[in-house]
Amino acid sequence: LDYLDATGESALVKSVEDVIRFLASIGMTMIIVTHDMAFAKEVGTKFLFIKNGSVEKINEKKELEENILQLT
């Protein structure tokens, strides 16, 4: 899923996010592209950081905060 909020329609974004929350709660594997770190941290378990087309880091949730600071 790529840029969930690109439509600009908050009702649609909320509906899609609710579906993603449900799928995450049942263990569904998803790849989501987003700049919304709060939502990513809420539903994600592993995180890939891409910079200039290359993977910079792959993190588990527990490592996320530390490495966000290093990458910015």
Predicted model as a PDB file, atoms N, CA, C, CB and O in Angstrom, pLDDT in the B-factor column:
MODEL        1                                                                  
ATOM      1  N   LEU A   1       0.857  -1.173   0.000  1.00 60.00           N  
ATOM      2  CA  LEU A   1       0.000   0.000   0.000  1.00 60.00           C  
ATOM      3  C   LEU A   1       0.890   1.218   0.000  1.00 60.00           C  
ATOM      4  CB  LEU A   1      -0.968   0.008   1.216  1.00 60.00           C  
ATOM      5  O   LEU A   1       1.860   1.285   0.755  1.00 60.00           O  
ATOM      6  N   ASP A   2       0.572   2.167  -0.828  1.00 60.00           N  
ATOM      7  CA  ASP A   2       1.441   3.319  -1.017  1.00 60.00           C  
ATOM      8  C   ASP A   2       0.685   4.607  -0.704  1.00 60.00           C  
ATOM      9  CB  ASP A   2       1.992   3.353  -2.454  1.00 60.00           C  
ATOM     10  O   ASP A   2      -0.364   4.881  -1.287  1.00 60.00           O  
ATOM     11  N   TYR A   3       1.223   5.380   0.208  1.00 60.00           N  
ATOM     12  CA  TYR A   3       0.695   6.693   0.571  1.00 60.00           C  
ATOM     13  C   TYR A   3      -0.818   6.689   0.768  1.00 60.00           C  
ATOM     14  CB  TYR A   3       1.062   7.701  -0.489  1.00 60.00           C  
ATOM     15  O   TYR A   3      -1.576   7.162  -0.079  1.00 60.00           O  
ATOM     16  N   LEU A   4      -1.225   6.155   1.881  1.00 63.00           N  
ATOM     17  CA  LEU A   4      -2.647   6.001   2.176  1.00 63.00           C  
ATOM     18  C   LEU A   4      -3.399   7.315   2.199  1.00 63.00           C  
ATOM     19  CB  LEU A   4      -2.820   5.314   3.488  1.00 63.00           C  
ATOM     20  O   LEU A   4      -4.588   7.345   1.882  1.00 63.00           O  
ATOM     21  N   ASP A   5      -2.743   8.389   2.561  1.00 63.00           N  
ATOM     22  CA  ASP A   5      -3.433   9.666   2.687  1.00 63.00           C  
ATOM     23  C   ASP A   5      -3.358  10.520   1.421  1.00 63.00           C  
ATOM     24  CB  ASP A   5      -2.860  10.432   3.842  1.00 63.00           C  
ATOM     25  O   ASP A   5      -3.680  11.708   1.468  1.00 63.00           O  
ATOM     26  N   ALA A   6      -2.944   9.949   0.305  1.00 64.00           N  
ATOM     27  CA  ALA A   6      -2.779  10.710  -0.933  1.00 64.00           C  
ATOM     28  C   ALA A   6      -4.102  11.257  -1.468  1.00 64.00           C  
ATOM     29  CB  ALA A   6      -2.128   9.841  -1.987  1.00 64.00           C  
ATOM     30  O   ALA A   6      -4.108  12.261  -2.180  1.00 64.00           O  
ATOM     31  N   THR A   7      -5.212  10.616  -1.137  1.00 61.00           N  
ATOM     32  CA  THR A   7      -6.499  11.082  -1.660  1.00 61.00           C  
ATOM     33  C   THR A   7      -6.929  12.382  -1.016  1.00 61.00           C  
ATOM     34  CB  THR A   7      -7.570  10.030  -1.447  1.00 61.00           C  
ATOM     35  O   THR A   7      -7.678  13.151  -1.618  1.00 61.00           O  
ATOM     36  N   GLY A   8      -6.468  12.642   0.198  1.00 67.00           N  
ATOM     37  CA  GLY A   8      -6.874  13.840   0.906  1.00 67.00           C  
ATOM     38  C   GLY A   8      -8.250  13.732   1.537  1.00 67.00           C  
ATOM     39  O   GLY A   8      -8.700  14.670   2.195  1.00 67.00           O  
ATOM     40  N   GLU A   9      -8.918  12.622   1.353  1.00 73.00           N  
ATOM     41  CA  GLU A   9     -10.245  12.416   1.925  1.00 73.00           C  
ATOM     42  C   GLU A   9     -10.098  11.699   3.260  1.00 73.00           C  
ATOM     43  CB  GLU A   9     -11.158  11.606   0.956  1.00 73.00           C  
ATOM     44  O   GLU A   9      -9.817  10.501   3.303  1.00 73.00           O  
ATOM     45  N   SER A  10     -10.289  12.437   4.348  1.00 80.00           N  
ATOM     46  CA  SER A  10     -10.020  11.880   5.670  1.00 80.00           C  
ATOM     47  C   SER A  10     -10.915  10.690   6.004  1.00 80.00           C  
ATOM     48  CB  SER A  10     -10.192  12.950   6.717  1.00 80.00           C  
ATOM     49  O   SER A  10     -10.466   9.773   6.693  1.00 80.00           O  
ATOM     50  N   ALA A  11     -12.158  10.671   5.544  1.00 82.00           N  
ATOM     51  CA  ALA A  11     -13.045   9.536   5.828  1.00 82.00           C  
ATOM     52  C   ALA A  11     -12.532   8.270   5.150  1.00 82.00           C  
ATOM     53  CB  ALA A  11     -14.484   9.842   5.363  1.00 82.00           C  
ATOM     54  O   ALA A  11     -12.563   7.188   5.736  1.00 82.00           O  
ATOM     55  N   LEU A  12     -12.063   8.409   3.921  1.00 82.00           N  
ATOM     56  CA  LEU A  12     -11.513   7.258   3.197  1.00 82.00           C  
ATOM     57  C   LEU A  12     -10.226   6.780   3.849  1.00 82.00           C  
ATOM     58  CB  LEU A  12     -11.258   7.614   1.724  1.00 82.00           C  
ATOM     59  O   LEU A  12     -10.022   5.576   4.009  1.00 82.00           O  
ATOM     60  N   VAL A  13      -9.355   7.710   4.225  1.00 82.00           N  
ATOM     61  CA  VAL A  13      -8.096   7.362   4.884  1.00 82.00           C  
ATOM     62  C   VAL A  13      -8.376   6.611   6.173  1.00 82.00           C  
ATOM     63  CB  VAL A  13      -7.257   8.625   5.170  1.00 82.00           C  
ATOM     64  O   VAL A  13      -7.737   5.594   6.443  1.00 82.00           O  
ATOM     65  N   LYS A  14      -9.326   7.094   6.980  1.00 86.00           N  
ATOM     66  CA  LYS A  14      -9.662   6.427   8.238  1.00 86.00           C  
ATOM     67  C   LYS A  14     -10.176   5.013   7.978  1.00 86.00           C  
ATOM     68  CB  LYS A  14     -10.713   7.241   9.016  1.00 86.00           C  
ATOM     69  O   LYS A  14      -9.807   4.082   8.694  1.00 86.00           O  
ATOM     70  N   SER A  15     -11.017   4.844   6.970  1.00 87.00           N  
ATOM     71  CA  SER A  15     -11.543   3.509   6.644  1.00 87.00           C  
ATOM     72  C   SER A  15     -10.421   2.551   6.263  1.00 87.00           C  
ATOM     73  CB  SER A  15     -12.564   3.598   5.499  1.00 87.00           C  
ATOM     74  O   SER A  15     -10.399   1.405   6.712  1.00 87.00           O  
ATOM     75  N   VAL A  16      -9.502   3.014   5.445  1.00 87.00           N  
ATOM     76  CA  VAL A  16      -8.379   2.164   5.024  1.00 87.00           C  
ATOM     77  C   VAL A  16      -7.491   1.851   6.227  1.00 87.00           C  
ATOM     78  CB  VAL A  16      -7.547   2.856   3.898  1.00 87.00           C  
ATOM     79  O   VAL A  16      -7.056   0.711   6.396  1.00 87.00           O  
ATOM     80  N   GLU A  17      -7.220   2.851   7.061  1.00 89.00           N  
ATOM     81  CA  GLU A  17      -6.403   2.614   8.251  1.00 89.00           C  
ATOM     82  C   GLU A  17      -7.071   1.615   9.185  1.00 89.00           C  
ATOM     83  CB  GLU A  17      -6.140   3.927   8.990  1.00 89.00           C  
ATOM     84  O   GLU A  17      -6.387   0.785   9.785  1.00 89.00           O  
ATOM     85  N   ASP A  18      -8.388   1.677   9.320  1.00 92.00           N  
ATOM     86  CA  ASP A  18      -9.102   0.712  10.162  1.00 92.00           C  
ATOM     87  C   ASP A  18      -8.955  -0.707   9.632  1.00 92.00           C  
ATOM     88  CB  ASP A  18     -10.582   1.079  10.254  1.00 92.00           C  
ATOM     89  O   ASP A  18      -8.784  -1.644  10.411  1.00 92.00           O  
ATOM     90  N   VAL A  19      -9.018  -0.873   8.325  1.00 92.00           N  
ATOM     91  CA  VAL A  19      -8.816  -2.197   7.719  1.00 92.00           C  
ATOM     92  C   VAL A  19      -7.392  -2.675   7.984  1.00 92.00           C  
ATOM     93  CB  VAL A  19      -9.098  -2.157   6.190  1.00 92.00           C  
ATOM     94  O   VAL A  19      -7.183  -3.839   8.326  1.00 92.00           O  
ATOM     95  N   ILE A  20      -6.417  -1.789   7.829  1.00 92.00           N  
ATOM     96  CA  ILE A  20      -5.027  -2.157   8.082  1.00 92.00           C  
ATOM     97  C   ILE A  20      -4.828  -2.545   9.538  1.00 92.00           C  
ATOM     98  CB  ILE A  20      -4.089  -1.007   7.710  1.00 92.00           C  
ATOM     99  O   ILE A  20      -4.136  -3.522   9.826  1.00 92.00           O  
ATOM    100  N   ARG A  21      -5.426  -1.795  10.463  1.00 93.00           N  
ATOM    101  CA  ARG A  21      -5.331  -2.147  11.891  1.00 93.00           C  
ATOM    102  C   ARG A  21      -5.878  -3.559  12.133  1.00 93.00           C  
ATOM    103  CB  ARG A  21      -6.106  -1.114  12.763  1.00 93.00           C  
ATOM    104  O   ARG A  21      -5.275  -4.347  12.861  1.00 93.00           O  
ATOM    105  N   PHE A  22      -7.010  -3.866  11.525  1.00 96.00           N  
ATOM    106  CA  PHE A  22      -7.600  -5.198  11.677  1.00 96.00           C  
ATOM    107  C   PHE A  22      -6.666  -6.263  11.119  1.00 96.00           C  
ATOM    108  CB  PHE A  22      -8.968  -5.269  10.975  1.00 96.00           C  
ATOM    109  O   PHE A  22      -6.391  -7.262  11.784  1.00 96.00           O  
ATOM    110  N   LEU A  23      -6.178  -6.053   9.900  1.00 95.00           N  
ATOM    111  CA  LEU A  23      -5.286  -7.043   9.282  1.00 95.00           C  
ATOM    112  C   LEU A  23      -4.016  -7.232  10.110  1.00 95.00           C  
ATOM    113  CB  LEU A  23      -4.920  -6.616   7.849  1.00 95.00           C  
ATOM    114  O   LEU A  23      -3.536  -8.356  10.258  1.00 95.00           O  
ATOM    115  N   ALA A  24      -3.473  -6.146  10.646  1.00 93.00           N  
ATOM    116  CA  ALA A  24      -2.288  -6.250  11.507  1.00 93.00           C  
ATOM    117  C   ALA A  24      -2.608  -7.051  12.764  1.00 93.00           C  
ATOM    118  CB  ALA A  24      -1.767  -4.846  11.888  1.00 93.00           C  
ATOM    119  O   ALA A  24      -1.782  -7.833  13.236  1.00 93.00           O  
ATOM    120  N   SER A  25      -3.801  -6.856  13.300  1.00 94.00           N  
ATOM    121  CA  SER A  25      -4.168  -7.554  14.544  1.00 94.00           C  
ATOM    122  C   SER A  25      -4.301  -9.064  14.353  1.00 94.00           C  
ATOM    123  CB  SER A  25      -5.476  -6.996  15.086  1.00 94.00           C  
ATOM    124  O   SER A  25      -4.176  -9.822  15.315  1.00 94.00           O  
ATOM    125  N   ILE A  26      -4.553  -9.509  13.115  1.00 96.00           N  
ATOM    126  CA  ILE A  26      -4.646 -10.950  12.861  1.00 96.00           C  
ATOM    127  C   ILE A  26      -3.364 -11.515  12.266  1.00 96.00           C  
ATOM    128  CB  ILE A  26      -5.808 -11.242  11.931  1.00 96.00           C  
ATOM    129  O   ILE A  26      -3.311 -12.675  11.858  1.00 96.00           O  
ATOM    130  N   GLY A  27      -2.312 -10.662  12.220  1.00 93.00           N  
ATOM    131  CA  GLY A  27      -1.007 -11.139  11.786  1.00 93.00           C  
ATOM    132  C   GLY A  27      -0.758 -11.099  10.300  1.00 93.00           C  
ATOM    133  O   GLY A  27       0.179 -11.738   9.824  1.00 93.00           O  
ATOM    134  N   MET A  28      -1.563 -10.371   9.548  1.00 95.00           N  
ATOM    135  CA  MET A  28      -1.375 -10.266   8.099  1.00 95.00           C  
ATOM    136  C   MET A  28      -0.072  -9.526   7.789  1.00 95.00           C  
ATOM    137  CB  MET A  28      -2.577  -9.541   7.442  1.00 95.00           C  
ATOM    138  O   MET A  28       0.223  -8.497   8.398  1.00 95.00           O  
ATOM    139  N   THR A  29       0.695 -10.048   6.853  1.00 93.00           N  
ATOM    140  CA  THR A  29       1.905  -9.369   6.391  1.00 93.00           C  
ATOM    141  C   THR A  29       1.518  -8.345   5.341  1.00 93.00           C  
ATOM    142  CB  THR A  29       2.941 -10.383   5.820  1.00 93.00           C  
ATOM    143  O   THR A  29       0.797  -8.650   4.391  1.00 93.00           O  
ATOM    144  N   MET A  30       2.010  -7.114   5.525  1.00 91.00           N  
ATOM    145  CA  MET A  30       1.722  -6.032   4.580  1.00 91.00           C  
ATOM    146  C   MET A  30       2.986  -5.215   4.377  1.00 91.00           C  
ATOM    147  CB  MET A  30       0.554  -5.130   5.086  1.00 91.00           C  
ATOM    148  O   MET A  30       3.835  -5.126   5.264  1.00 91.00           O  
ATOM    149  N   ILE A  31       3.094  -4.634   3.227  1.00 90.00           N  
ATOM    150  CA  ILE A  31       4.150  -3.657   2.968  1.00 90.00           C  
ATOM    151  C   ILE A  31       3.438  -2.331   2.721  1.00 90.00           C  
ATOM    152  CB  ILE A  31       5.074  -4.078   1.733  1.00 90.00           C  
ATOM    153  O   ILE A  31       2.636  -2.199   1.797  1.00 90.00           O  
ATOM    154  N   ILE A  32       3.746  -1.365   3.558  1.00 88.00           N  
ATOM    155  CA  ILE A  32       3.087  -0.065   3.488  1.00 88.00           C  
ATOM    156  C   ILE A  32       4.149   1.013   3.327  1.00 88.00           C  
ATOM    157  CB  ILE A  32       2.216   0.196   4.754  1.00 88.00           C  
ATOM    158  O   ILE A  32       5.131   1.044   4.070  1.00 88.00           O  
ATOM    159  N   VAL A  33       3.950   1.890   2.362  1.00 86.00           N  
ATOM    160  CA  VAL A  33       4.840   3.031   2.167  1.00 86.00           C  
ATOM    161  C   VAL A  33       4.149   4.241   2.772  1.00 86.00           C  
ATOM    162  CB  VAL A  33       5.180   3.261   0.642  1.00 86.00           C  
ATOM    163  O   VAL A  33       3.029   4.579   2.389  1.00 86.00           O  
ATOM    164  N   THR A  34       4.822   4.897   3.724  1.00 84.00           N  
ATOM    165  CA  THR A  34       4.199   6.044   4.383  1.00 84.00           C  
ATOM    166  C   THR A  34       5.256   6.955   5.003  1.00 84.00           C  
ATOM    167  CB  THR A  34       3.211   5.572   5.460  1.00 84.00           C  
ATOM    168  O   THR A  34       6.374   6.537   5.300  1.00 84.00           O  
ATOM    169  N   HIS A  35       4.869   8.193   5.183  1.00 81.00           N  
ATOM    170  CA  HIS A  35       5.671   9.137   5.955  1.00 81.00           C  
ATOM    171  C   HIS A  35       5.035   9.336   7.329  1.00 81.00           C  
ATOM    172  CB  HIS A  35       5.804  10.493   5.208  1.00 81.00           C  
ATOM    173  O   HIS A  35       5.578  10.059   8.165  1.00 81.00           O  
ATOM    174  N   ASP A  36       3.897   8.703   7.563  1.00 83.00           N  
ATOM    175  CA  ASP A  36       3.159   8.829   8.825  1.00 83.00           C  
ATOM    176  C   ASP A  36       3.746   7.857   9.846  1.00 83.00           C  
ATOM    177  CB  ASP A  36       1.634   8.555   8.615  1.00 83.00           C  
ATOM    178  O   ASP A  36       3.286   6.722   9.979  1.00 83.00           O  
ATOM    179  N   MET A  37       4.767   8.321  10.562  1.00 83.00           N  
ATOM    180  CA  MET A  37       5.475   7.440  11.492  1.00 83.00           C  
ATOM    181  C   MET A  37       4.601   6.994  12.659  1.00 83.00           C  
ATOM    182  CB  MET A  37       6.707   8.135  12.022  1.00 83.00           C  
ATOM    183  O   MET A  37       4.776   5.883  13.160  1.00 83.00           O  
ATOM    184  N   ALA A  38       3.675   7.822  13.099  1.00 86.00           N  
ATOM    185  CA  ALA A  38       2.796   7.429  14.204  1.00 86.00           C  
ATOM    186  C   ALA A  38       1.962   6.219  13.798  1.00 86.00           C  
ATOM    187  CB  ALA A  38       1.876   8.605  14.622  1.00 86.00           C  
ATOM    188  O   ALA A  38       1.838   5.265  14.565  1.00 86.00           O  
ATOM    189  N   PHE A  39       1.394   6.254  12.601  1.00 87.00           N  
ATOM    190  CA  PHE A  39       0.595   5.121  12.138  1.00 87.00           C  
ATOM    191  C   PHE A  39       1.487   3.903  11.896  1.00 87.00           C  
ATOM    192  CB  PHE A  39      -0.171   5.489  10.851  1.00 87.00           C  
ATOM    193  O   PHE A  39       1.115   2.782  12.243  1.00 87.00           O  
ATOM    194  N   ALA A  40       2.644   4.119  11.310  1.00 88.00           N  
ATOM    195  CA  ALA A  40       3.570   3.011  11.063  1.00 88.00           C  
ATOM    196  C   ALA A  40       3.946   2.317  12.370  1.00 88.00           C  
ATOM    197  CB  ALA A  40       4.836   3.516  10.348  1.00 88.00           C  
ATOM    198  O   ALA A  40       3.954   1.089  12.447  1.00 88.00           O  
ATOM    199  N   LYS A  41       4.257   3.110  13.397  1.00 88.00           N  
ATOM    200  CA  LYS A  41       4.624   2.519  14.700  1.00 88.00           C  
ATOM    201  C   LYS A  41       3.449   1.787  15.325  1.00 88.00           C  
ATOM    202  CB  LYS A  41       5.127   3.604  15.663  1.00 88.00           C  
ATOM    203  O   LYS A  41       3.631   0.788  16.022  1.00 88.00           O  
ATOM    204  N   GLU A  42       2.253   2.281  15.078  1.00 90.00           N  
ATOM    205  CA  GLU A  42       1.055   1.637  15.645  1.00 90.00           C  
ATOM    206  C   GLU A  42       0.838   0.240  15.075  1.00 90.00           C  
ATOM    207  CB  GLU A  42      -0.185   2.496  15.382  1.00 90.00           C  
ATOM    208  O   GLU A  42       0.543  -0.690  15.825  1.00 90.00           O  
ATOM    209  N   VAL A  43       0.979   0.079  13.773  1.00 91.00           N  
ATOM    210  CA  VAL A  43       0.623  -1.193  13.137  1.00 91.00           C  
ATOM    211  C   VAL A  43       1.816  -2.040  12.713  1.00 91.00           C  
ATOM    212  CB  VAL A  43      -0.225  -0.927  11.945  1.00 91.00           C  
ATOM    213  O   VAL A  43       1.668  -3.233  12.449  1.00 91.00           O  
ATOM    214  N   GLY A  44       2.998  -1.431  12.645  1.00 91.00           N  
ATOM    215  CA  GLY A  44       4.146  -2.146  12.100  1.00 91.00           C  
ATOM    216  C   GLY A  44       4.907  -2.981  13.109  1.00 91.00           C  
ATOM    217  O   GLY A  44       4.816  -2.768  14.318  1.00 91.00           O  
ATOM    218  N   THR A  45       5.657  -3.932  12.587  1.00 90.00           N  
ATOM    219  CA  THR A  45       6.554  -4.739  13.416  1.00 90.00           C  
ATOM    220  C   THR A  45       7.990  -4.670  12.912  1.00 90.00           C  
ATOM    221  CB  THR A  45       6.083  -6.193  13.446  1.00 90.00           C  
ATOM    222  O   THR A  45       8.933  -4.802  13.692  1.00 90.00           O  
ATOM    223  N   LYS A  46       8.155  -4.464  11.611  1.00 91.00           N  
ATOM    224  CA  LYS A  46       9.477  -4.300  11.006  1.00 91.00           C  
ATOM    225  C   LYS A  46       9.415  -3.081  10.092  1.00 91.00           C  
ATOM    226  CB  LYS A  46       9.920  -5.593  10.212  1.00 91.00           C  
ATOM    227  O   LYS A  46       8.387  -2.790   9.481  1.00 91.00           O  
ATOM    228  N   PHE A  47      10.556  -2.369  10.015  1.00 90.00           N  
ATOM    229  CA  PHE A  47      10.571  -1.110   9.297  1.00 90.00           C  
ATOM    230  C   PHE A  47      11.799  -1.031   8.408  1.00 90.00           C  
ATOM    231  CB  PHE A  47      10.534   0.069  10.270  1.00 90.00           C  
ATOM    232  O   PHE A  47      12.915  -1.287   8.860  1.00 90.00           O  
ATOM    233  N   LEU A  48      11.597  -0.681   7.152  1.00 89.00           N  
ATOM    234  CA  LEU A  48      12.671  -0.463   6.190  1.00 89.00           C  
ATOM    235  C   LEU A  48      12.776   1.032   5.957  1.00 89.00           C  
ATOM    236  CB  LEU A  48      12.416  -1.235   4.846  1.00 89.00           C  
ATOM    237  O   LEU A  48      11.764   1.699   5.739  1.00 89.00           O  
ATOM    238  N   PHE A  49      13.966   1.554   6.001  1.00 86.00           N  
ATOM    239  CA  PHE A  49      14.192   2.950   5.699  1.00 86.00           C  
ATOM    240  C   PHE A  49      14.957   3.023   4.392  1.00 86.00           C  
ATOM    241  CB  PHE A  49      14.958   3.666   6.846  1.00 86.00           C  
ATOM    242  O   PHE A  49      16.034   2.442   4.257  1.00 86.00           O  
ATOM    243  N   ILE A  50      14.392   3.743   3.428  1.00 87.00           N  
ATOM    244  CA  ILE A  50      14.996   3.849   2.109  1.00 87.00           C  
ATOM    245  C   ILE A  50      15.425   5.292   1.886  1.00 87.00           C  
ATOM    246  CB  ILE A  50      14.011   3.381   0.999  1.00 87.00           C  
ATOM    247  O   ILE A  50      14.657   6.227   2.113  1.00 87.00           O  
ATOM    248  N   LYS A  51      16.660   5.454   1.439  1.00 87.00           N  
ATOM    249  CA  LYS A  51      17.191   6.783   1.170  1.00 87.00           C  
ATOM    250  C   LYS A  51      17.892   6.747  -0.183  1.00 87.00           C  
ATOM    251  CB  LYS A  51      18.167   7.248   2.302  1.00 87.00           C  
ATOM    252  O   LYS A  51      18.767   5.911  -0.411  1.00 87.00           O  
ATOM    253  N   ASN A  52      17.515   7.639  -1.066  1.00 91.00           N  
ATOM    254  CA  ASN A  52      18.092   7.701  -2.413  1.00 91.00           C  
ATOM    255  C   ASN A  52      18.031   6.356  -3.123  1.00 91.00           C  
ATOM    256  CB  ASN A  52      19.534   8.176  -2.343  1.00 91.00           C  
ATOM    257  O   ASN A  52      18.964   5.982  -3.833  1.00 91.00           O  
ATOM    258  N   GLY A  53      16.931   5.628  -2.931  1.00 91.00           N  
ATOM    259  CA  GLY A  53      16.721   4.369  -3.625  1.00 91.00           C  
ATOM    260  C   GLY A  53      17.401   3.154  -3.028  1.00 91.00           C  
ATOM    261  O   GLY A  53      17.309   2.061  -3.586  1.00 91.00           O  
ATOM    262  N   SER A  54      18.089   3.326  -1.893  1.00 93.00           N  
ATOM    263  CA  SER A  54      18.773   2.198  -1.258  1.00 93.00           C  
ATOM    264  C   SER A  54      18.253   1.996   0.161  1.00 93.00           C  
ATOM    265  CB  SER A  54      20.301   2.426  -1.241  1.00 93.00           C  
ATOM    266  O   SER A  54      17.925   2.953   0.862  1.00 93.00           O  
ATOM    267  N   VAL A  55      18.186   0.748   0.565  1.00 91.00           N  
ATOM    268  CA  VAL A  55      17.770   0.444   1.924  1.00 91.00           C  
ATOM    269  C   VAL A  55      18.891   0.860   2.868  1.00 91.00           C  
ATOM    270  CB  VAL A  55      17.426  -1.069   2.089  1.00 91.00           C  
ATOM    271  O   VAL A  55      20.017   0.375   2.764  1.00 91.00           O  
ATOM    272  N   GLU A  56      18.568   1.769   3.795  1.00 87.00           N  
ATOM    273  CA  GLU A  56      19.544   2.258   4.769  1.00 87.00           C  
ATOM    274  C   GLU A  56      19.520   1.424   6.042  1.00 87.00           C  
ATOM    275  CB  GLU A  56      19.274   3.724   5.102  1.00 87.00           C  
ATOM    276  O   GLU A  56      20.570   1.132   6.614  1.00 87.00           O  
ATOM    277  N   LYS A  57      18.335   1.042   6.484  1.00 86.00           N  
ATOM    278  CA  LYS A  57      18.183   0.295   7.740  1.00 86.00           C  
ATOM    279  C   LYS A  57      16.966  -0.611   7.650  1.00 86.00           C  
ATOM    280  CB  LYS A  57      18.052   1.260   8.952  1.00 86.00           C  
ATOM    281  O   LYS A  57      16.000  -0.321   6.945  1.00 86.00           O  
ATOM    282  N   ILE A  58      17.040  -1.704   8.374  1.00 89.00           N  
ATOM    283  CA  ILE A  58      15.885  -2.565   8.621  1.00 89.00           C  
ATOM    284  C   ILE A  58      15.812  -2.715  10.133  1.00 89.00           C  
ATOM    285  CB  ILE A  58      16.005  -3.980   7.878  1.00 89.00           C  
ATOM    286  O   ILE A  58      16.764  -3.176  10.764  1.00 89.00           O  
ATOM    287  N   ASN A  59      14.681  -2.325  10.712  1.00 87.00           N  
ATOM    288  CA  ASN A  59      14.552  -2.329  12.166  1.00 87.00           C  
ATOM    289  C   ASN A  59      13.342  -3.098  12.648  1.00 87.00           C  
ATOM    290  CB  ASN A  59      14.482  -0.927  12.675  1.00 87.00           C  
ATOM    291  O   ASN A  59      12.312  -3.170  11.978  1.00 87.00           O  
ATOM    292  N   GLU A  60      13.493  -3.666  13.819  1.00 87.00           N  
ATOM    293  CA  GLU A  60      12.356  -4.150  14.582  1.00 87.00           C  
ATOM    294  C   GLU A  60      11.767  -2.946  15.314  1.00 87.00           C  
ATOM    295  CB  GLU A  60      12.771  -5.299  15.585  1.00 87.00           C  
ATOM    296  O   GLU A  60      12.412  -1.901  15.406  1.00 87.00           O  
ATOM    297  N   LYS A  61      10.570  -3.082  15.824  1.00 82.00           N  
ATOM    298  CA  LYS A  61       9.907  -1.968  16.494  1.00 82.00           C  
ATOM    299  C   LYS A  61      10.734  -1.417  17.653  1.00 82.00           C  
ATOM    300  CB  LYS A  61       8.546  -2.403  16.999  1.00 82.00           C  
ATOM    301  O   LYS A  61      10.794  -0.202  17.841  1.00 82.00           O  
ATOM    302  N   LYS A  62      11.367  -2.283  18.424  1.00 79.00           N  
ATOM    303  CA  LYS A  62      12.113  -1.839  19.607  1.00 79.00           C  
ATOM    304  C   LYS A  62      13.320  -0.977  19.249  1.00 79.00           C  
ATOM    305  CB  LYS A  62      12.570  -3.041  20.412  1.00 79.00           C  
ATOM    306  O   LYS A  62      13.784  -0.199  20.083  1.00 79.00           O  
ATOM    307  N   GLU A  63      13.835  -1.099  18.035  1.00 79.00           N  
ATOM    308  CA  GLU A  63      15.000  -0.328  17.588  1.00 79.00           C  
ATOM    309  C   GLU A  63      14.607   0.949  16.844  1.00 79.00           C  
ATOM    310  CB  GLU A  63      15.875  -1.188  16.693  1.00 79.00           C  
ATOM    311  O   GLU A  63      15.466   1.757  16.491  1.00 79.00           O  
ATOM    312  N   LEU A  64      13.339   1.121  16.614  1.00 74.00           N  
ATOM    313  CA  LEU A  64      12.864   2.158  15.715  1.00 74.00           C  
ATOM    314  C   LEU A  64      13.232   3.566  16.151  1.00 74.00           C  
ATOM    315  CB  LEU A  64      11.394   2.058  15.582  1.00 74.00           C  
ATOM    316  O   LEU A  64      13.818   4.306  15.361  1.00 74.00           O  
ATOM    317  N   GLU A  65      12.917   3.961  17.361  1.00 70.00           N  
ATOM    318  CA  GLU A  65      13.155   5.333  17.813  1.00 70.00           C  
ATOM    319  C   GLU A  65      14.628   5.715  17.710  1.00 70.00           C  
ATOM    320  CB  GLU A  65      12.677   5.502  19.251  1.00 70.00           C  
ATOM    321  O   GLU A  65      14.955   6.806  17.243  1.00 70.00           O  
ATOM    322  N   GLU A  66      15.499   4.842  18.135  1.00 69.00           N  
ATOM    323  CA  GLU A  66      16.936   5.117  18.104  1.00 69.00           C  
ATOM    324  C   GLU A  66      17.421   5.374  16.681  1.00 69.00           C  
ATOM    325  CB  GLU A  66      17.713   3.952  18.719  1.00 69.00           C  
ATOM    326  O   GLU A  66      18.188   6.306  16.442  1.00 69.00           O  
ATOM    327  N   ASN A  67      16.980   4.560  15.751  1.00 64.00           N  
ATOM    328  CA  ASN A  67      17.476   4.679  14.391  1.00 64.00           C  
ATOM    329  C   ASN A  67      16.800   5.782  13.602  1.00 64.00           C  
ATOM    330  CB  ASN A  67      17.302   3.386  13.679  1.00 64.00           C  
ATOM    331  O   ASN A  67      17.381   6.276  12.636  1.00 64.00           O  
ATOM    332  N   ILE A  68      15.611   6.183  13.969  1.00 62.00           N  
ATOM    333  CA  ILE A  68      14.980   7.333  13.304  1.00 62.00           C  
ATOM    334  C   ILE A  68      15.849   8.555  13.517  1.00 62.00           C  
ATOM    335  CB  ILE A  68      13.536   7.585  13.842  1.00 62.00           C  
ATOM    336  O   ILE A  68      16.077   9.327  12.585  1.00 62.00           O  
ATOM    337  N   LEU A  69      16.328   8.736  14.717  1.00 62.00           N  
ATOM    338  CA  LEU A  69      17.169   9.892  15.041  1.00 62.00           C  
ATOM    339  C   LEU A  69      18.471   9.860  14.262  1.00 62.00           C  
ATOM    340  CB  LEU A  69      17.462   9.939  16.539  1.00 62.00           C  
ATOM    341  O   LEU A  69      18.970  10.910  13.857  1.00 62.00           O  
ATOM    342  N   GLN A  70      19.027   8.687  14.045  1.00 63.00           N  
ATOM    343  CA  GLN A  70      20.291   8.567  13.310  1.00 63.00           C  
ATOM    344  C   GLN A  70      20.114   8.842  11.824  1.00 63.00           C  
ATOM    345  CB  GLN A  70      20.882   7.181  13.506  1.00 63.00           C  
ATOM    346  O   GLN A  70      21.044   9.314  11.170  1.00 63.00           O  
ATOM    347  N   LEU A  71      18.935   8.553  11.282  1.00 57.00           N  
ATOM    348  CA  LEU A  71      18.716   8.689   9.840  1.00 57.00           C  
ATOM    349  C   LEU A  71      18.288  10.085   9.424  1.00 57.00           C  
ATOM    350  CB  LEU A  71      17.683   7.706   9.390  1.00 57.00           C  
ATOM    351  O   LEU A  71      18.349  10.425   8.242  1.00 57.00           O  
ATOM    352  N   THR A  72      17.852  10.903  10.384  1.00 53.00           N  
ATOM    353  CA  THR A  72      17.351  12.238  10.013  1.00 53.00           C  
ATOM    354  C   THR A  72      18.460  13.258  10.007  1.00 53.00           C  
ATOM    355  CB  THR A  72      16.251  12.687  10.967  1.00 53.00           C  
ATOM    356  O   THR A  72      18.218  14.431   9.718  1.00 53.00           O  
TER     357      THR A  72                                                      
ENDMDL                                                                          
END                                                                             
